[in-house]
Amino acid sequence: MFTRLDDILFPNRVEVYDFHEINKFFYPIFKCGSTSLDAVAQDRNFKKVINDQIRKLDNVDVFIRNPQERYISGVQTYLYNNNHLDINTVKHYLRQGIILDRHFAHQFQWIINLAKYLTADAKINVHNINMIDQYCKGTNIIKDKNTEIDLSDVVNSPFLEPAFTIDQIILDELTGNSWTVKEMFDYIKDKNPNSYSAIIGKVQHVLSKI
């Protein structure tokens, strides 16, 4: 059953930037260079490929970042933008592994949402975030405004470990290569079936669309 959080974490609208000058299609994941990609796309008037249009693509590129570092950055941005919220209450939910905003939705969750519109043969080209400067050189980016709240007690929560584990597998072992959705999911499942089951079990309603 979909909830209000599902609408936030797995929105129906999925966008990919068409960097036609270099024949690349970038799927912007928050806190993985999405601001840089958006700035370049706007500066050069690159178009977006949306939803069913994505089914026509043979390849989509994504950038992946250290999962804990990205999560902390995303939560900090969320707290800065929602400074009316009680910090202790938010941290209580976060320690339970509840994702309240797309800024810190796990990278595998973002890929699951992209997969809704990929064909079985389409490849996901996985890049380390360090590679983004090759495509966004000379872009003047305004850094996100973050809080300085200590989140060490949150990132050490066992409820976040399965998602961090999967994102780390993607970063360490899938970057630099191209994968169909099935190949990627099967690799992660074989590598760590417990973490895979913990995450996939929560998103069966999304997977039914793939």
C-alpha positions as CSV (number, residue, x, y, z in Angstrom):
1,M,0.0,0.0,0.0
2,F,1.3,3.4,-0.9
3,T,1.6,6.1,1.8
4,R,2.4,9.8,1.7
5,L,6.1,8.9,2.2
6,D,5.9,6.6,-0.9
7,D,4.8,9.5,-3.0
8,I,7.9,11.5,-1.7
9,L,10.4,8.7,-2.0
10,F,9.1,7.0,-5.2
11,P,7.4,9.8,-7.2
12,N,5.6,8.9,-10.4
13,R,7.6,11.5,-12.3
14,V,11.1,10.3,-13.1
15,E,13.5,12.6,-15.0
16,V,16.7,12.0,-16.9
17,Y,18.8,14.8,-18.4
18,D,19.7,14.5,-22.1
19,F,23.3,15.7,-22.5
20,H,23.0,15.3,-26.2
21,E,26.3,17.0,-27.0
22,I,28.1,14.0,-25.5
23,N,25.4,11.4,-26.1
24,K,24.8,10.9,-22.3
25,F,21.6,10.6,-20.3
26,F,22.1,11.4,-16.6
27,Y,19.7,10.4,-13.9
28,P,20.2,13.0,-11.1
29,I,20.2,11.5,-7.6
30,F,19.9,14.1,-4.8
31,K,23.3,14.6,-3.1
32,C,25.1,12.8,-5.9
33,G,25.9,15.8,-8.1
34,S,22.3,16.5,-9.0
35,T,22.7,20.3,-8.5
36,S,25.7,20.3,-10.8
37,L,23.9,18.3,-13.5
38,D,20.9,20.6,-13.2
39,A,23.1,23.7,-13.5
40,V,24.7,22.4,-16.7
41,A,21.4,21.3,-18.2
42,Q,19.9,24.7,-17.6
43,D,22.9,26.6,-18.8
44,R,23.0,24.6,-22.1
45,N,19.3,24.2,-22.4
46,F,19.4,20.5,-22.3
47,K,16.0,18.8,-22.3
48,K,14.6,16.2,-19.9
49,V,13.5,12.8,-20.7
50,I,10.5,11.9,-18.6
51,N,8.7,8.7,-17.6
52,D,7.7,6.6,-20.6
53,Q,10.2,8.5,-22.8
54,I,12.9,6.8,-20.7
55,R,11.9,3.4,-22.1
56,K,13.4,4.5,-25.4
57,L,16.9,4.8,-23.9
58,D,19.5,2.1,-24.2
59,N,21.8,3.6,-21.5
60,V,21.3,5.8,-18.4
61,D,24.2,7.1,-16.3
62,V,24.2,7.5,-12.5
63,F,26.7,8.8,-10.0
64,I,27.1,7.0,-6.7
65,R,28.6,8.4,-3.4
66,N,29.8,7.1,-0.1
67,P,26.5,6.2,1.5
68,Q,27.0,7.4,5.1
69,E,28.5,10.7,3.9
70,R,25.7,11.3,1.5
71,Y,23.0,10.4,4.1
72,I,24.4,12.8,6.6
73,S,24.6,15.6,4.0
74,G,21.0,14.9,3.0
75,V,19.7,14.9,6.5
76,Q,21.5,18.1,7.2
77,T,19.9,19.8,4.2
78,Y,16.5,18.4,5.3
79,L,16.9,19.8,8.8
80,Y,18.1,23.2,7.5
81,N,15.1,23.5,5.2
82,N,12.7,22.4,8.0
83,N,14.2,24.2,11.0
84,H,10.8,24.3,12.7
85,L,11.0,20.6,13.4
86,D,12.0,19.2,16.7
87,I,15.5,17.7,16.3
88,N,15.0,14.9,18.8
89,T,11.7,13.8,17.2
90,V,13.3,13.7,13.8
91,K,16.3,11.7,15.0
92,H,13.9,9.3,16.7
93,Y,12.4,8.4,13.4
94,L,15.7,8.4,11.6
95,R,17.2,5.9,14.0
96,Q,14.3,3.6,13.1
97,G,15.4,3.7,9.5
98,I,12.5,5.8,8.4
99,I,13.3,8.0,5.3
100,L,11.4,11.3,5.5
101,D,12.8,13.0,2.4
102,R,14.4,12.2,-1.0
103,H,17.6,14.1,0.0
104,F,18.6,11.1,2.0
105,A,16.6,8.3,0.4
106,H,19.2,5.6,-0.2
107,Q,20.8,5.5,-3.6
108,F,19.4,2.0,-4.3
109,Q,15.9,3.3,-3.7
110,W,16.6,6.0,-6.3
111,I,17.7,3.3,-8.8
112,I,14.6,1.2,-8.0
113,N,12.4,4.2,-9.0
114,L,14.4,4.7,-12.2
115,A,13.9,1.0,-13.0
116,K,10.2,1.5,-13.3
117,Y,10.8,3.1,-16.7
118,L,13.8,1.1,-18.0
119,T,13.4,-1.7,-20.5
120,A,14.9,-5.1,-19.7
121,D,17.9,-4.5,-22.0
122,A,18.7,-1.0,-21.0
123,K,22.0,-0.5,-19.2
124,I,22.7,1.6,-16.1
125,N,26.2,3.0,-16.3
126,V,27.4,3.4,-12.8
127,H,30.0,6.1,-12.0
128,N,31.8,7.2,-8.8
129,I,30.9,10.7,-7.9
130,N,34.5,11.7,-8.3
131,M,33.9,11.4,-12.1
132,I,31.3,14.1,-12.2
133,D,33.8,17.0,-12.9
134,Q,34.4,15.4,-16.3
135,Y,30.9,16.4,-17.3
136,C,30.3,19.5,-15.2
137,K,33.6,21.5,-15.5
138,G,33.3,25.2,-15.0
139,T,30.0,25.0,-13.4
140,N,29.5,27.5,-10.6
141,I,27.5,25.7,-7.9
142,I,26.1,27.2,-4.8
143,K,26.7,24.8,-2.0
144,D,23.7,23.5,0.0
145,K,23.0,25.2,3.3
146,N,23.4,22.6,6.0
147,T,23.1,22.5,9.8
148,E,25.9,21.3,12.0
149,I,23.9,18.8,14.0
150,D,25.7,15.7,15.2
151,L,24.2,12.6,13.5
152,S,26.6,10.0,14.6
153,D,24.0,8.3,16.7
154,V,21.7,8.1,13.7
155,V,24.2,6.7,11.1
156,N,25.2,4.0,13.6
157,S,21.6,2.7,13.8
158,P,21.3,-1.0,12.8
159,F,18.1,-0.2,10.9
160,L,20.1,1.8,8.4
161,E,22.8,-0.9,8.0
162,P,21.1,-2.9,5.2
163,A,20.7,0.2,2.9
164,F,24.2,1.4,3.6
165,T,25.5,-2.0,2.8
166,I,23.8,-2.1,-0.5
167,D,24.9,1.4,-1.5
168,Q,28.4,0.5,-0.5
169,I,28.3,-2.6,-2.8
170,I,27.2,-0.4,-5.6
171,L,30.0,2.1,-5.0
172,D,32.7,-0.4,-4.5
173,E,31.8,-3.2,-6.9
174,L,29.4,-1.8,-9.6
175,T,31.0,1.5,-10.5
176,G,32.9,1.6,-13.8
177,N,30.6,-1.0,-15.4
178,S,27.2,-1.2,-17.1
179,W,24.3,-3.2,-15.8
180,T,20.7,-4.1,-16.7
181,V,18.3,-3.8,-13.8
182,K,18.2,-7.6,-13.4
183,E,22.0,-7.9,-13.5
184,M,22.4,-5.3,-10.8
185,F,19.7,-6.6,-8.6
186,D,20.9,-10.2,-8.9
187,Y,24.5,-9.2,-8.1
188,I,23.4,-7.4,-5.0
189,K,21.2,-10.2,-3.9
190,D,24.0,-12.8,-4.4
191,K,26.5,-10.6,-2.6
192,N,24.3,-9.9,0.5
193,P,21.0,-11.6,0.4
194,N,20.0,-10.4,3.9
195,S,20.5,-6.7,3.1
196,Y,18.8,-7.1,-0.2
197,S,15.8,-8.8,1.3
198,A,15.5,-6.2,4.0
199,I,15.3,-3.4,1.4
200,I,13.4,-5.1,-1.3
201,G,10.8,-6.4,1.2
202,K,9.8,-2.8,1.9
203,V,9.3,-1.8,-1.7
204,Q,7.4,-4.7,-3.3
205,H,4.6,-2.3,-4.3
206,V,7.2,-0.3,-6.3
207,L,8.9,-3.3,-7.8
208,S,5.5,-4.5,-9.1
209,K,5.8,-1.7,-11.7
210,I,9.1,-3.0,-13.0
